[in-house]
Amino acid sequence: MNSQLVRRVLLVAVIIAIAAAAIPGYHYYRYVEGHVDTDDAYVDGTVALVSSRVAGTVTNVYVEDNWTVKEGQLLLTLDQRDFDVRVQQAQAQLERARQSVDELYAGVQAARSGVSLVQSQLKQAKIDFDRAKSLKEQGVVSAEQYDQADTGLRIAMADESLAEHQLTQAQAALGTQTDDQSRYDRPVVMQAEAALQAAKLDLGYTSLTAPFAGVVTHKTAHAGNRVQAGEPLMAIVPLGKLYVTANFKETQLTDVRVGQKAEIVADIYPGYTYTGHVDSISMGTGAAFSLLPPENATGNWVKVVQRVPVKIVIEGPVPDDKPLRLGLSVEVAIDLGNGSGPLLSSIVQQHYQKNGQTLPNETLQMAPESPPPAQPAPDSDTQHSMQLPH
């Protein structure tokens, strides 16, 4: 009797244990069926290489490796003395160009005065010629006096033509417009102004500032170094533009769509889950863009399952005590429940395009995802302690 009771109790206990194990097993099965996951993923992002636009000598460096900087913060300066001299030279050339324009204006006025003078002389020569001609017909003056009056008229006409040509030449040197409203709107002055602006720009390039907020890394610049234009001096990693690149097998992407939710667990913070969404899927496999892409048209071809990079954008602010770093290994699981998203588009691109124009996405914050369809909210107790299945 006692043995039968023990067997019944054990049977009931086994049934209860099986039922208790079946419930989480069923949920695990549903999770595996509705998700695809990979551990071939890492934190990616934009890295800005800070370099000088002019050659010079480093005088001061204001940051070190792993320092946090704000947008526009001064990073280092170059020796400005050479560039100050170039600005002064360009300023002097501009003043000389304006003096040249003033001289051309004076030349035009002088040519106009010359034209007025010869026109007066021509008028008098015509009067003298008409008088000499009339008196010659009356036999009062000699032929010699008539010839002198005729020669004087011809000389006055030639002087007028010469004066007009000189005026045209002076106006051509100054330009077609000679009004004072655009007095210095001349090519010679514009060229000098452009040279001055270029010199001021080069002077401004001696102060290097952070293009955006981030963390300094790979700093190679030191005071006294001679640097060349375009030489990388340091790199800045932006904290607000990090995303995840997950390399899924091609057989896993059958039901993956843009906009689907993703769960991210970083190896550095086990037990904490970041939330994100699929922003875009690469148009080629990782091997297709490698330095030596595979040549499948060979006799010894072996089929290998390829991996396709998928861009996962992290949603919401990252906790201060769990910051992500470039290159960290992560595990990603994508929820396949919402299959209405597109295959060939980017959510971030949609947010940067307004009225047919694309905004400069490198200077803006990562665009959030549009409101997704209503889905059951995960339990608050398990949201930040989820482990991805393998």
Buried (B, 14 or more C-beta within 10 A) or exposed (E): EEEEEEEEEEEEEEEEEEEEEEEEEEEEEEBEEEBBBBBBBBBBBBBBEBBBEBBBBBBEBEBEEEBEBEEEBBBBBBBBEBBEEBBEEBBEBBEEBBEBBEEBBEBBEEBBEBBEEBBEBBEEBBEBBEBBBEBBEEEEBEEEBBEBBBEBBEBBBEBBEEBBEBBEEBBEBBBEEBEEEEBBEBEBBEEBBEBBEEBBEBBEBBEBBBBBBBBBBBBEBEEEBEBEEEBBBBBBBBBEBBBBBBBBEEEBBEEBBBBBBBBBBBEBBEEBBBBBBBBBBBEEBBEEEEEEEBEEEEEEEEEEEBBBBBBBBBBEEBEEEEBBBBEBEBBBBBBBEBEEBEEEBBBBEBBBEEEEEEEEBEEBEBBEBEEEEEEEEBEEEEEBEBEBEE
